[in-house]
Amino acid sequence: MKIRLLAGLLALGIAATGCGGATVDSSTGSSSAPQTAAGSAAGTVKIAINPWVGYEASANVVAYLLKNELGYTVELPEIKEQLAWEGFETGDVDVIIENWGHPDLKKKFIEEKKVALEAGSTGNKGVIGWYIPKWMADEHPDITDSKNLNKYADLFKTSESGGKGQLLFGDPSYVSNEEALIKNLKLNFKVVVGGSEAALIKGAQQAQEQKKALLFYFWDPHWLFSKTDLVRVNLPAYTEGCDADPKKVACDYAELDLDKIVSKKFADTGGKAYDLIKNFSWTNEDQNAVADDMTNNGLTGEQAAKKWVEANTAKWQAWIPK
């Protein structure tokens, strides 16, 4: 999920996996010895973990099945989006389990360098947008049209927004058209980077519960929509190609059919692990259930995956290669 990245994050992400094939639980950052099916050592699969819980939910379910049904060791290095793609070339990453578009990276690593391949849809529909707490839409019905945002800019001022309205953003590595949208739509707003998914969630919850003004970047699928009343702001409608030039973007985000990306080497040699990942496809509701357990119900990624797997046998059995 424009990408501003610090050199060296890749090395830090890979270091998080530990040594000797240890597996990182992405929900805790702790590592443990790899678990494989009895009597089997099928190999190792490296699934990059990008920094949002929906991604972690998908990765943990796939990892659980790879380990417990097919006997693979699974590594889950925590790596930002662009660096994960670079891992296809270095051999540090086999799988990106949830890709949010990135036509520039597809061109570079799939078409030009030929080190990666598309591996089909996750089944999830992804939408990025701007949101406000429902109370604001109730009190100011016209605020949901971006043409009227400047009228309410003063409501969104913060100590960090320099006299303009604040647009709260998340992790700096996320897909972002915000700077261009503000400039090209002539909005009296400033992007303020909260730094994480957690900062966005906390801000949204407080804004609705405490009737605080907040305009923020967010995305669906996400468990938050079932817990907090939020309303999307309507930016100019997306049309094909309206986001082709990043500097000239003046339209809303496109709805994405989220897909999986794998390294060419893994596609050629991954065997049943590659087949499982190609077959993996579930719904936004499935992902949100696992993500909710990881975030709000005290379960680790592995525990949440186990709970979902035990309750949805018919779904995942269709993913297991014969």
KEBA-347893 format. One record per residue: residue number from 1; residue in three letters; z negated, x negated, y negated of N, C-alpha, C, CB in turn. Coordinates in steps of 0.1 Angstrom, whole numbers, m for minus. Each point is the difference from the previous one (the first is absolute). Glycine has a CB too. Example, Ala and Ser with C-alpha at 12.3 -4.5 7.8 and 13.67 -1.06 7.14 Angstrom:
<atoms>
1; ALA; m78; m132; 57; 0; 9; m12; 0; m9; m12; m12; 19; 12
2; SER; 19; m15; m23; 0; m9; m11; m8; 8; m11; 22; m12; 6
</atoms>
This chain:
<atoms>
1; MET; 0; m9; 11; 0; 9; m11; 0; m9; m12; m12; 19; 12
2; LYS; 59; m37; m64; m8; m9; m4; m12; m6; 6; 9; 10; m16
3; ILE; m9; m20; 20; m11; m6; 8; m5; m12; m7; 9; 9; 21
4; ARG; m22; m10; m25; m5; m12; m6; m10; m6; 10; 2; 9; m23
5; LEU; 2; m21; 28; m8; m6; 11; m4; m14; m4; 13; 13; 17
6; LEU; m24; m17; m11; m5; m14; m2; 4; m9; 11; m19; 9; m13
7; ALA; 24; m20; 10; 4; m10; 11; m13; m3; 7; 19; m9; m13
8; GLY; m18; 8; 26; m11; m3; 9; m7; 12; 6; m4; m19; m15
9; LEU; 8; 31; 11; m6; 11; 7; 4; 1; 15; 0; 12; m22
10; LEU; 12; m17; 24; 5; 1; 14; m9; m9; 9; 23; 4; m7
11; ALA; m26; m16; 2; m9; m9; 8; m14; 7; 2; 13; m20; m9
12; LEU; m18; 26; m2; m13; 6; 1; 1; 12; 10; m5; m6; m23
13; GLY; 16; 14; 23; 1; 11; 9; 0; m5; 14; 12; 13; m17
14; ILE; m4; m23; 20; 1; m5; 14; m13; m6; 4; 24; m5; m3
15; ALA; m31; m2; m6; m13; m5; 4; m10; 10; 4; 4; m18; m16
16; ALA; m2; 31; 11; m9; 10; 4; 0; 4; 14; 3; 9; m23
17; THR; 8; m13; 30; 1; 3; 14; m9; m9; 9; 23; 9; m4
18; GLY; m28; m20; m2; m8; m9; 8; 9; m9; 8; m19; 17; 0
19; CYS; 13; m23; 10; 7; m9; 9; m1; 5; 14; m3; m19; m15
20; GLY; 11; 13; 24; m1; 4; 14; 4; 14; 3; m17; m17; 2
21; GLY; 26; 23; m11; 5; 13; 3; m10; 11; m2; 14; m10; 17
22; ALA; m25; 8; m26; m9; 10; m3; 7; 11; m7; m19; m17; m1
23; THR; 13; 29; 2; 6; 12; m6; m9; 5; m11; 11; 6; 21
24; VAL; m5; m3; m33; m7; 4; m12; m1; 15; 0; 7; m20; m13
25; ASP; m19; 26; 12; m1; 14; m2; 2; 2; m15; m16; 4; 20
26; SER; 27; 2; m24; 4; 1; m14; m10; 8; m8; 23; m2; 6
27; SER; m31; 11; 0; m9; 8; m8; m13; m8; m3; 9; 20; 11
28; THR; m12; m31; m4; m12; m7; m3; 3; m15; m4; m12; 15; 16
29; GLY; 24; m20; m12; 3; m14; m2; m6; m9; 10; 1; 5; m24
30; SER; m9; 0; 34; m6; m8; 10; 10; m3; 11; m22; 10; m5
31; SER; 20; m20; 13; 9; m4; 11; m7; 1; 13; 14; m14; m16
32; SER; m6; 16; 26; m6; 1; 13; 10; m5; 10; m15; 19; m6
33; ALA; 10; m23; 18; 9; m4; 10; 10; 11; 4; m17; m16; 9
34; PRO; 30; 12; m6; 10; 10; 3; m4; 7; 12; 17; m13; m11
35; GLN; m14; 27; 11; m2; 8; 12; 13; 4; 6; m21; 9; m10
36; THR; 23; m12; 23; 12; 4; 7; m3; 8; 12; 11; m21; m8
37; ALA; m1; 28; 13; m2; 8; 12; m3; m9; 11; 16; 17; m8
38; ALA; m23; m11; 18; m6; m8; 11; 12; m8; 7; m19; 17; 3
39; GLY; 16; m30; m1; 10; m8; 8; 13; m3; m7; m11; 9; 20
40; SER; 12; m6; m33; 13; m1; m6; m1; m9; m13; 7; 22; 9
41; ALA; 3; m31; m11; 1; m8; m12; 15; 1; m5; m19; m16; 8
42; ALA; 22; 27; m14; 14; 3; m3; 6; m9; m12; m4; 23; 9
43; GLY; m5; m28; m17; 5; m8; m12; m8; 5; m12; 23; m3; 10
44; THR; m19; m2; m22; m7; 2; m12; 10; 7; m10; m16; m19; 4
45; VAL; 11; 29; m11; 8; 7; m10; m8; m1; m13; 10; 16; 17
46; LYS; m3; m20; m28; m6; m2; m13; 5; 11; m9; m1; m25; 3
47; ILE; m8; 34; m6; 3; 12; m9; m7; m3; m14; 2; 16; 20
48; ALA; 6; m18; m30; m6; m2; m13; m7; 12; m5; 19; m15; m6
49; ILE; m30; 13; m1; m8; 11; m6; 2; 0; m15; m17; m1; 19
50; ASN; 24; 11; m24; 1; 1; m15; m12; 8; m5; 26; m1; 2
51; PRO; m29; 0; m15; m13; 4; m5; m1; 15; m4; m2; m23; m8
52; TRP; 4; 32; 17; m3; 14; m2; m4; 6; 14; 15; 2; m21
53; VAL; m24; 8; 21; m6; 4; 12; 10; 7; 9; m22; 1; m12
54; GLY; 32; 6; 6; 9; 7; 9; 8; m10; 8; 2; 18; m17
55; TYR; 2; m29; 11; 6; m10; 8; m9; m5; 11; 14; m7; m20
56; GLU; m26; 4; 17; m10; m5; 10; m2; 10; 11; m11; m12; m18
57; ALA; 12; 25; 15; m1; 10; 10; 11; m1; 11; m11; 15; m17
58; SER; 23; m16; 12; 12; m1; 9; m1; m13; 8; 14; 13; m17
59; ALA; m18; m24; 10; 0; m13; 7; m11; 0; 11; 8; m11; m21
60; ASN; m20; 17; 18; m10; 0; 10; 3; 9; 12; m16; m4; m19
61; VAL; 23; 15; 17; 4; 8; 12; 10; m7; 8; m4; 21; m13
62; VAL; 14; m27; 7; 10; m8; 8; m7; m12; 7; 18; 7; m17
63; ALA; m27; m14; 10; m7; m11; 6; m8; 4; 12; m1; m11; m23
64; TYR; m6; 23; 21; m9; 5; 11; 9; 2; 13; m16; 11; m17
65; LEU; 28; m5; 15; 8; 3; 11; 6; m13; 6; 5; 23; m10
66; LEU; m1; m32; 2; 6; m12; 5; m11; m8; 8; 15; m1; m20
67; LYS; m27; 1; 16; m11; m7; 7; m3; 8; 13; m9; m9; m21
68; ASN; 6; 22; 20; m6; 7; 11; 9; 7; 9; m18; 3; m15
69; GLU; 31; m1; 11; 10; 6; 9; 10; m11; 5; m3; 22; m12
70; LEU; 6; m32; 4; 10; m9; 4; m5; m14; 2; 16; 13; m12
71; GLY; m29; m16; 9; m6; m13; 3; 3; m11; m10; 1; 7; 23
72; TYR; 3; m4; m35; 3; m11; m10; m12; m4; m7; 23; 9; m2
73; THR; m23; m21; m3; m9; m4; m11; 6; 3; m13; m10; m19; 14
74; VAL; 2; 24; m23; 5; 5; m13; m7; m8; m11; 6; 23; 9
75; GLU; 1; m28; m19; m6; m6; m12; 4; 8; m11; 1; m23; 9
76; LEU; m11; 25; m19; 2; 9; m11; m3; m8; m13; m6; 21; 14
77; PRO; 15; m30; m18; m3; m8; m12; 2; 8; m12; 8; m20; 11
78; GLU; m17; 19; m21; 0; 8; m12; 9; m7; m10; m23; 9; 4
79; ILE; 35; m4; m7; 10; m6; m8; 6; 10; m10; 5; m17; 19
80; LYS; m3; 14; m31; 7; 8; m10; 14; 3; 4; m15; m8; m18
81; GLU; 22; 18; 12; 13; 4; 5; 11; m11; 0; m7; 22; m8
82; GLN; 10; m28; m3; 11; m9; 0; m3; m12; 9; 6; 7; m23
83; LEU; m18; m12; 23; m4; m11; 9; 2; 3; 14; m16; m8; m17
84; ALA; 13; 21; 21; 2; 4; 14; 15; m2; 4; m19; 17; m2
85; TRP; 28; m13; m7; 14; m2; 3; 4; m15; 2; 5; 21; m13
86; GLU; m11; m29; 5; 2; m15; 1; m5; m5; 14; m2; m2; m25
87; GLY; m8; 9; 30; m5; m3; 13; 10; 1; 11; m22; 7; m8
88; PHE; 32; 2; 6; 10; 1; 11; 8; m13; 1; 2; 24; m5
89; GLU; m1; m31; m6; 8; m13; 1; m9; m11; 5; 14; 7; m19
90; THR; m27; m7; 16; m9; m11; 5; m5; 2; 14; m6; m3; m24
91; GLY; 7; 15; 29; m5; 3; 13; m15; 5; m1; 15; m17; 10
92; ASP; m20; 19; m22; m14; 5; m1; m1; 15; 1; m4; m19; m14
93; VAL; 15; 27; 14; 0; 14; 1; 10; 5; 9; m9; 2; m23
94; ASP; 6; 7; 32; 9; 6; 9; 4; 14; m5; m9; m13; 19
95; VAL; m1; 20; m25; 2; 14; m3; m6; 4; m14; 0; 5; 25
96; ILE; 8; 2; m33; m5; 8; m11; 0; 15; 4; 8; m17; m18
97; ILE; m19; 23; 20; 0; 13; 7; 3; 12; m10; m17; m10; 16
98; GLU; 16; 7; m29; 3; 11; m10; 6; m6; m12; m19; 14; 8
99; ASN; 32; m13; m9; 7; m6; m12; 4; 11; m10; 9; m18; 15
100; TRP; m12; 16; m28; 3; 9; m10; 12; m4; m8; m25; 5; m2
101; GLY; 37; m3; 8; 12; m3; m6; 5; m14; m1; m5; 20; m13
102; HIS; 2; m27; 2; 3; m14; m1; 15; m3; 3; m24; m5; 5
103; PRO; 33; 11; m11; 14; m4; 2; 3; m14; m3; 7; 23; m5
104; ASP; m14; m29; m5; 3; m14; m3; m5; m9; 11; m3; 5; m24
105; LEU; m8; m2; 31; m5; m8; 11; 9; 2; 12; m23; 1; m9
106; LYS; 27; 11; 11; 9; 2; 12; 13; m8; m2; m9; 23; 3
107; LYS; 15; m23; m15; 12; m8; m2; m3; m14; 3; 8; 16; m18
108; LYS; m19; m22; 13; m3; m14; 1; m2; m4; 15; m9; 0; m24
109; PHE; 0; 7; 30; m5; m4; 13; 8; 6; 12; m23; m3; m10
110; ILE; 29; 15; 8; 8; 6; 11; 14; m4; m1; m16; 19; 1
111; GLU; 22; m17; m13; 15; m2; m1; 3; m15; m2; 2; 23; m10
112; GLU; m9; m29; 1; 4; m14; m3; m6; m11; 9; 1; 8; m24
113; LYS; m14; m7; 26; m7; m11; 8; 0; 4; 15; m14; m6; m19
114; LYS; 16; 19; 22; 2; 5; 14; m13; m4; 8; 25; m1; m2
115; VAL; m37; 2; m4; m12; m3; 8; m8; 12; 3; 0; m22; m11
116; ALA; 5; 34; 6; m7; 12; 3; 9; 12; 3; m18; m8; m16
117; LEU; 13; 18; 21; 7; 12; 4; m8; 13; m3; 12; m13; 18
118; GLU; m5; 24; m21; m6; 13; m1; m3; 5; 14; 12; 5; m22
119; ALA; m24; 1; 24; m4; 5; 13; m3; 15; 0; m9; m23; 5
120; GLY; 16; 30; m14; m2; 15; 0; m11; 5; m8; 10; m1; 22
121; SER; m9; 15; m24; m10; 7; m8; m14; 0; 6; 19; 14; m9
122; THR; m29; m14; 0; m14; 2; 5; m3; 15; 2; m7; m21; m12
123; GLY; 16; 29; 7; m2; 15; m1; m7; 4; m12; m1; 0; 24
124; ASN; m5; m9; m32; m7; 3; m12; 9; 1; m12; m20; m12; 9
125; LYS; 18; 22; m17; 7; 1; m13; m8; m5; m11; 12; 20; 9
126; GLY; m7; m29; m17; m8; m7; m10; 5; 4; m14; m5; m19; 16
127; VAL; m5; 22; m24; 3; 4; m14; m10; m7; m10; 10; 22; 8
128; ILE; m5; m30; m17; m8; m6; m10; 2; 9; m13; 3; m24; 10
129; GLY; m14; 25; m17; 0; 8; m13; m11; m2; m9; 12; 17; 13
130; TRP; m12; m10; m24; m11; 0; m9; m9; 13; 1; 14; m15; m16
131; TYR; m27; 13; 16; m9; 12; 3; m10; 1; m11; 4; m3; 24
132; ILE; m10; 15; m25; m11; 2; m9; m10; 9; 8; 14; m2; m21
133; PRO; m27; 3; 17; m9; 9; 7; 4; 14; m4; m19; m17; 0
134; LYS; 16; 27; 10; 5; 13; m2; m6; 7; m13; 2; 1; 25
135; TRP; m14; m5; m28; m6; 7; m12; 8; m2; m12; m22; m3; 10
136; MET; 29; m9; m11; 8; m2; m12; 12; 9; m1; m8; m24; 1
137; ALA; 14; 26; 11; 12; 9; 1; m5; 14; m3; 11; m15; 16
138; ASP; m23; 19; m12; m5; 13; m3; m2; 2; m15; m11; 1; 23
139; GLU; 6; m11; m29; m3; 2; m15; 12; m3; m8; m23; m7; 4
140; HIS; 32; m1; 0; 12; m3; m8; 12; 1; 9; m13; m16; m14
141; PRO; 18; 29; 17; 11; 2; 9; 13; m8; m2; m10; 22; 2
142; ASP; 13; m25; m15; 12; m7; m3; m1; m15; 2; 5; 17; m16
143; ILE; m17; m22; 20; m2; m15; 2; 7; m5; 12; m22; 2; m12
144; THR; 26; 7; 21; 6; m4; 12; 15; m4; m2; m16; 15; 13
145; ASP; 21; m13; m25; 14; m4; m3; m2; m13; m8; 9; 24; m1
146; SER; m2; m35; 6; m2; m13; m6; 5; 0; m15; 3; m10; 23
147; LYS; 5; 19; m27; 5; 1; m14; m12; 3; m9; 23; 8; 8
148; ASN; m34; m2; m3; m11; 4; m8; m12; m10; 1; 7; 23; 3
149; LEU; m5; m34; 4; m11; m10; 2; m5; m6; m13; 9; m4; 23
150; ASN; 1; 1; m32; m4; m6; m12; m10; 9; m9; 22; m13; 0
151; LYS; m20; 26; 2; m8; 10; m7; m15; m2; 4; 20; 16; m1
152; TYR; m22; m21; 13; m14; m1; 5; m4; m14; 2; 3; 21; 12
153; ALA; 4; m31; m17; m2; m14; 2; m15; m4; m3; 24; m5; m4
154; ASP; m29; 11; m7; m13; m4; m5; m11; 4; 11; 8; 3; m24
155; LEU; m5; 7; 32; m10; 4; 10; m2; m11; 10; 6; 23; m3
156; PHE; 5; m31; 5; 0; m10; 11; m4; m14; m5; 17; 14; 11
157; LYS; m20; m16; m24; m4; m13; m5; m12; m6; 7; 10; 6; m22
158; THR; m10; m19; 25; m12; m7; 6; m2; m13; m8; 4; 11; 23
159; SER; m14; m18; m20; m3; m12; m6; 11; m11; 3; m25; 5; 0
160; GLU; 32; m2; 11; 10; m10; 5; 14; 3; m4; m15; m4; 19
161; SER; 17; 16; m25; 14; 4; m3; 5; m2; m14; m4; 17; 17
162; GLY; m4; m24; m25; 4; m5; m13; 5; 11; m9; 6; m20; 11
163; GLY; m13; 31; m12; 4; 11; m9; 10; 9; 5; m6; m15; m18
164; LYS; 12; 12; 30; 9; 9; 6; m6; 8; 11; 19; m16; m6
165; GLY; m12; 25; 12; m5; 7; 12; 1; m9; 12; 7; 22; m9
166; GLN; m17; m21; 18; 0; m9; 12; 7; 7; 11; m22; m10; m7
167; LEU; 31; 2; 14; 5; 4; 13; m6; m10; 10; 22; 9; m10
168; LEU; m31; m4; 19; m7; m8; 9; 9; m3; 12; m22; 9; m7
169; PHE; 23; m22; 10; 8; m5; 11; m9; m6; 11; 20; m5; m16
170; GLY; m14; 2; 28; m9; m5; 11; 2; m15; 2; 2; 22; 10
171; ASP; 1; m26; 2; 2; m14; 4; 13; m5; m7; m12; 3; 22
172; PRO; 11; m15; m28; 12; m5; m7; 12; m2; 9; m16; m12; m15
173; SER; 15; 12; 28; 11; m2; 9; 8; 13; 3; m12; m19; 10
174; TYR; 7; 30; m15; 6; 13; 4; 14; 1; m7; m23; 11; 3
175; VAL; 31; m3; 3; 13; 4; m6; m3; 6; m14; 11; 4; 23
176; SER; m4; m8; m33; m4; 6; m13; 12; 0; m10; m23; m9; 4
177; ASN; 25; 21; m10; 10; 2; m11; m8; 3; m13; 18; 8; 17
178; GLU; m31; m9; m17; m8; 5; m11; 4; m6; m14; m18; 4; 17
179; GLU; 19; m17; m17; 3; m6; m13; 13; 5; m6; m13; m20; 7
180; ALA; 23; 21; 2; 13; 5; m5; 0; 15; m4; 11; m17; 15
181; LEU; m18; 25; m7; m1; 14; m3; m7; 2; m14; m1; 5; 25
182; ILE; m10; m12; m27; m7; 2; m13; 10; m4; m12; m22; m5; 12
183; LYS; 29; m7; m10; 9; m4; m11; 11; 9; m2; m6; m23; 6
184; ASN; 13; 27; 5; 12; 8; m1; m2; 14; m3; 10; m15; 16
185; LEU; m22; 21; m12; m3; 13; m4; m8; 1; m13; 0; 6; 24
186; LYS; m1; m18; m31; m7; m1; m13; m14; 7; 0; 23; 0; m11
187; LEU; m31; m4; 21; m13; 5; 2; m10; m9; m7; 7; 11; 22
188; ASN; m17; m5; m28; m10; m8; m7; m12; m3; 10; 6; 10; m23
189; PHE; m2; m17; 33; m9; m3; 11; 1; m15; 4; 1; 23; 8
190; LYS; m12; m28; m2; 0; m14; 5; m5; 0; 14; m5; m8; m23
191; VAL; 12; 0; 32; m5; m1; 14; m12; m9; 0; 24; 3; 8
192; VAL; m35; 2; m1; m12; m7; 2; m2; m2; 15; m10; 9; m22
193; VAL; 10; m21; 27; m1; m3; 14; m14; 1; 5; 20; m15; m2
194; GLY; m22; 25; 11; m14; 2; 6; m2; m11; 11; 1; 25; m6
195; GLY; 9; m29; 12; m1; m11; 10; 1; 4; 14; m13; m11; m17
196; SER; 11; 24; 20; m1; 3; 14; 2; 15; 2; m16; m19; 4
197; GLU; 18; 23; 9; 0; 14; 4; m13; 6; m3; 17; m4; 17
198; ALA; m28; m3; m14; m13; 5; m2; m3; 4; m14; m8; m14; 19
199; ALA; 13; 6; m29; m2; 3; m14; 7; 13; m4; m2; m25; m4
200; LEU; 14; 27; 10; 7; 13; m3; m8; 12; 5; 22; m13; 0
201; ILE; m26; 11; 13; m8; 11; 6; m12; 4; m8; 9; m7; 23
202; LYS; m17; m3; m26; m13; 2; m7; 3; 6; m14; m10; m20; 12
203; GLY; 20; 15; m19; 4; 6; m13; 4; 15; 1; 7; m23; m7
204; ALA; 1; 26; 18; 5; 14; 1; m12; 9; 4; 22; m9; 7
205; GLN; m31; 5; 1; m11; 8; 4; m10; 2; m12; 2; m9; 23
206; GLN; m4; m1; m30; m9; 2; m12; 6; 8; m11; m10; m22; 5
207; ALA; 24; 21; m6; 7; 8; m11; m1; 15; 3; 15; m20; m3
208; GLN; m14; 23; 16; m1; 15; 3; m14; 5; 0; 21; m3; 14
209; GLU; m30; m5; m8; m14; 4; 1; m7; 1; m14; m1; m10; 23
210; GLN; 4; 0; m32; m7; m2; m12; 8; 5; m12; m12; m19; 10
211; LYS; 24; 25; m7; 9; 5; m11; 3; m12; m10; m9; 24; 3
212; LYS; 13; m35; 3; 5; m11; m8; 15; 0; 0; m20; m14; 5
213; ALA; 26; 10; m16; 15; m1; m1; 5; m12; 7; m1; 12; m22
214; LEU; 11; m10; 30; 6; m11; 8; 14; 3; 3; m22; m6; 10
215; LEU; 31; m4; m13; 14; 0; 5; 1; m12; 9; 9; 12; m21
216; PHE; m5; m10; 33; 0; m12; 9; 12; 1; 10; m25; m1; m2
217; TYR; 29; m11; 7; 10; m2; 10; m6; 3; 14; 12; m17; m15
218; PHE; m5; 25; 23; m5; 2; 14; 12; 4; 9; m23; 7; m9
219; TRP; 20; m5; 21; 10; 3; 10; m4; 9; 11; 9; m22; m5
220; ASP; 0; 28; 11; m2; 9; 12; 9; m6; 11; m5; 21; m14
221; PRO; 1; m22; 26; m12; 6; 6; m13; m8; m4; 14; 8; 19
222; HIS; m25; 0; m21; m13; m5; m2; m11; 11; 2; 10; m17; m17
223; TRP; m21; 13; 23; m10; 9; 3; m7; 6; m12; m4; m13; 21
224; LEU; 6; 6; m33; m7; 4; m12; 4; 14; m4; m1; m23; m7
225; PHE; 13; 27; 10; 5; 13; m5; m8; 12; 7; 23; m10; m4
226; SER; m28; 7; 16; m8; 11; 7; m15; 0; m5; 15; m3; 20
227; LYS; m19; m6; m28; m13; m1; m5; m2; 2; m15; m4; m16; 19
228; THR; 14; 14; m26; m1; 0; m15; 13; 8; m5; m13; m22; m1
229; ASP; 10; 31; m9; 11; 8; m6; 7; m9; m10; m12; 22; 4
230; LEU; 25; m25; m2; 8; m8; m8; 13; 7; m3; m10; m21; 9
231; VAL; 16; 19; m20; 13; 6; m4; 10; m11; m4; m12; 21; m8
232; ARG; 24; m20; 13; 10; m10; m3; 6; 2; m14; 5; m3; 25
233; VAL; m2; m7; m33; 7; 1; m12; 15; m1; 3; m20; m10; m13
234; ASN; 28; 19; 7; 14; 0; 2; 7; m9; m9; m2; 23; 8
235; LEU; 7; m35; m3; 8; m9; m7; 15; 5; 1; m16; m19; 5
236; PRO; 25; 14; m13; 14; 5; 2; 4; m2; 15; 5; m6; m24
237; ALA; 2; 17; 29; 3; 0; 14; 8; m12; 5; 0; 25; m2
238; TYR; m3; m29; 14; 7; m11; 6; 15; 5; 4; m22; m10; 9
239; THR; 31; 1; m13; 14; 2; 5; 5; m13; 6; 4; 17; m18
240; GLU; 5; m16; 27; 5; m12; 7; 4; m11; m10; 8; 15; 19
241; GLY; m14; m27; m17; 4; m11; m9; m7; m1; m13; 21; 2; 10
242; CYS; m30; 7; m13; m7; 0; m13; m10; m12; m1; 3; 25; m2
243; ASP; m6; m30; 13; m10; m11; 1; 7; m13; 4; m18; 15; 6
244; ALA; 31; m16; m7; 8; m12; 4; m3; m12; m8; 18; 15; 8
245; ASP; m20; m13; m21; m4; m11; m9; m14; 1; m4; 23; m1; m9
246; PRO; m32; m8; 15; m14; 2; m2; m4; 0; m15; m3; m12; 21
247; LYS; 10; 6; m30; m3; 0; m14; 3; 13; m7; 3; m25; 0
248; LYS; 6; 33; 6; 5; 12; m7; m5; 13; 7; 20; m13; m7
249; VAL; m29; 12; 16; m5; 11; 7; m7; 10; m10; m4; m14; 21
250; ALA; 9; 27; m20; m6; 10; m9; m1; 13; 8; 10; m10; m20
251; CYS; m12; 9; 34; 0; 12; 9; m12; m2; 9; 25; 3; m2
252; ASP; m28; 8; 9; m11; 0; 9; 4; m8; 13; m7; 23; m9
253; TYR; m3; m25; 17; 2; m8; 13; 8; 10; 10; m21; m15; m4
254; ALA; 29; 8; 12; 6; 8; 11; m10; 2; 11; 23; m10; m6
255; GLU; m21; 22; 13; m7; 1; 13; 6; m9; 10; m6; 24; m5
256; LEU; m3; m31; 12; 5; m10; 10; m3; 4; 14; m3; m18; m17
257; ASP; 13; 15; 26; m3; 1; 14; m5; m14; 4; 18; 18; 4
258; LEU; m31; m19; m3; m6; m13; 3; 5; m6; 13; m20; 7; m13
259; ASP; 23; m20; 13; 5; m6; 13; m7; m12; 4; 22; 9; m6
260; LYS; m19; m14; 17; m6; m12; 6; 10; m12; m1; m15; 15; 16
261; ILE; 10; m26; m19; 8; m12; 0; m5; m11; 10; 6; 5; m25
262; VAL; 2; m11; 32; m4; m10; 10; 8; m13; m2; m7; 18; 16
263; SER; 2; m29; m11; 7; m12; m1; 11; 0; 11; m20; m13; m8
264; LYS; 31; 6; 5; 11; 0; 9; m4; m7; 14; 16; m2; m20
265; LYS; m25; m8; 19; m5; m6; 12; m8; 10; 8; 0; m22; m12
266; PHE; m8; 30; 6; m8; 9; 7; 9; 11; 6; m20; m4; m15
267; ALA; 30; 8; 8; 9; 10; 6; 7; m5; 12; 4; 9; m23
268; ASP; m1; m22; 23; 7; m6; 12; m9; m3; 11; 16; m10; m16
269; THR; m29; 7; 14; m8; m5; 10; m13; 8; 2; 9; m22; m4
270; GLY; m11; 33; m4; m12; 7; 0; m2; 10; 12; 0; m2; m24
271; GLY; 10; 4; 32; m1; 8; 12; m6; 14; m3; m2; m21; 13
272; LYS; m8; 25; m5; m6; 13; m1; m7; 2; m13; m2; 0; 25
273; ALA; m3; m11; m31; m7; 2; m13; 10; 4; m10; m17; m18; 6
274; TYR; 29; 12; m6; 10; 5; m10; 4; 14; 3; 8; m24; m2
275; ASP; m7; 28; 14; 4; 13; 4; m10; 10; m5; 12; m8; 20
276; LEU; m25; 5; m19; m11; 9; m4; 1; 2; m15; m14; m7; 19
277; ILE; 16; m4; m27; 1; 1; m14; 12; 8; m5; m12; m22; m1
278; LYS; 23; 20; 8; 12; 8; m3; m3; 15; 2; 15; m19; 6
279; ASN; m22; 22; 5; m3; 14; 4; m11; 7; m9; 7; m6; 23
280; PHE; m15; m2; m29; m12; 5; m8; 5; 9; m11; m13; m21; 6
281; SER; 9; 33; m6; 3; 10; m11; m10; 11; 0; 25; m6; 2
282; TRP; m32; 8; m14; m10; 11; m1; 1; 6; m13; m15; m12; 16
283; THR; 6; 21; m19; 1; 8; m12; m10; m5; m11; 7; 20; 13
284; ASN; m5; m15; m25; m9; m4; m11; m15; 5; 4; 19; 2; m17
285; GLU; m20; 10; 23; m13; 5; 4; m6; m9; 11; 8; 23; m5
286; ASP; 0; m29; 14; m6; m9; 10; m6; m12; m7; 17; 7; 17
287; GLN; m9; m13; m26; m4; m12; m7; m13; 3; m9; 24; m9; 0
288; ASN; m24; 20; m7; m11; 3; m8; m13; 2; 8; 16; 11; m16
289; ALA; m15; m5; 28; m12; 1; 8; m6; m13; 4; 10; 21; 9
290; VAL; m2; m31; m5; m5; m13; 3; m6; m7; m12; 17; m1; 19
291; ALA; m9; 2; m30; m4; m7; m13; m14; 6; m5; 24; m4; m5
292; ASP; m25; 18; 6; m13; 6; m4; m11; m5; 9; 13; 20; m7
293; ASP; m11; m21; 20; m11; m5; 8; m4; m14; m4; 8; 14; 19
294; MET; 2; m23; m22; m3; m13; m4; m7; m1; m13; 20; m7; 13
295; THR; m17; 16; m22; m5; m1; m14; m13; 7; m2; 23; m2; m8
296; ASN; m24; 14; 14; m11; 9; m3; m9; 3; 11; 15; 10; m16
297; ASN; m11; m13; 28; m9; 4; 12; m6; m12; 7; 15; 20; 2
298; GLY; m14; m32; m8; m7; m12; 5; 6; m6; 12; m20; 10; m9
299; LEU; 32; m7; 13; 7; m6; 11; 8; m12; m3; 1; 22; 10
300; THR; m2; m32; m2; 9; m12; m1; 14; 5; 3; m18; m17; 6
301; GLY; 28; 8; m10; 14; 3; 3; 2; 3; 15; 7; m14; m19
302; GLU; m13; 6; 28; 2; 1; 14; m7; 13; 5; 1; m25; 2
303; GLN; m13; 28; m7; m7; 13; 4; 8; 12; m4; m22; m12; m2
304; ALA; 28; 12; m11; 7; 11; m4; 13; 2; 8; m9; m4; m23
305; ALA; 15; m8; 26; 12; 1; 9; m3; 6; 13; 9; m20; m12
306; LYS; m20; 15; 18; m4; 5; 13; m2; 15; 0; m11; m22; 5
307; LYS; 4; 27; m16; m2; 14; m1; 13; 8; 0; m22; m5; m12
308; TRP; 31; 0; 4; 13; 7; m2; 8; 0; 13; 0; m6; m24
309; VAL; 0; m6; 31; 7; m1; 13; m5; 9; 10; 4; m24; m5
310; GLU; m17; 25; 6; m7; 9; 10; 3; 15; m3; m18; m17; 3
311; ALA; 21; 20; m15; 2; 14; m3; 15; 4; m1; m21; m1; m13
312; ASN; 30; m9; 15; 14; 3; m2; 9; m7; 11; m4; 2; m25
313; THR; m1; 0; 37; 7; m7; 11; 15; 3; 1; m22; 1; 12
314; ALA; 26; 11; m14; 14; 4; 2; 9; m7; m10; m8; 22; 9
315; LYS; 2; m24; m21; 8; m6; m11; 3; m15; 3; m10; 16; m16
316; TRP; m1; m23; 19; 2; m15; 2; 6; m4; 13; m19; m3; m15
317; GLN; 18; 12; 25; 6; m3; 13; 15; m1; m1; m19; 11; 12
318; ALA; 24; m3; m21; 15; 0; m2; 5; m14; m7; m1; 25; m2
319; TRP; m9; m32; m3; 4; m13; m6; 0; m12; 10; m9; 8; m22
320; ILE; 2; m6; 33; m2; m11; 10; 13; m2; 8; m25; 5; 1
321; PRO; 31; m17; m2; 12; m2; 8; m2; 1; 15; 8; m15; m18
322; LYS; 2; 21; 24; 0; 1; 15; 2; m13; 7; 8; 24; m3
</atoms>
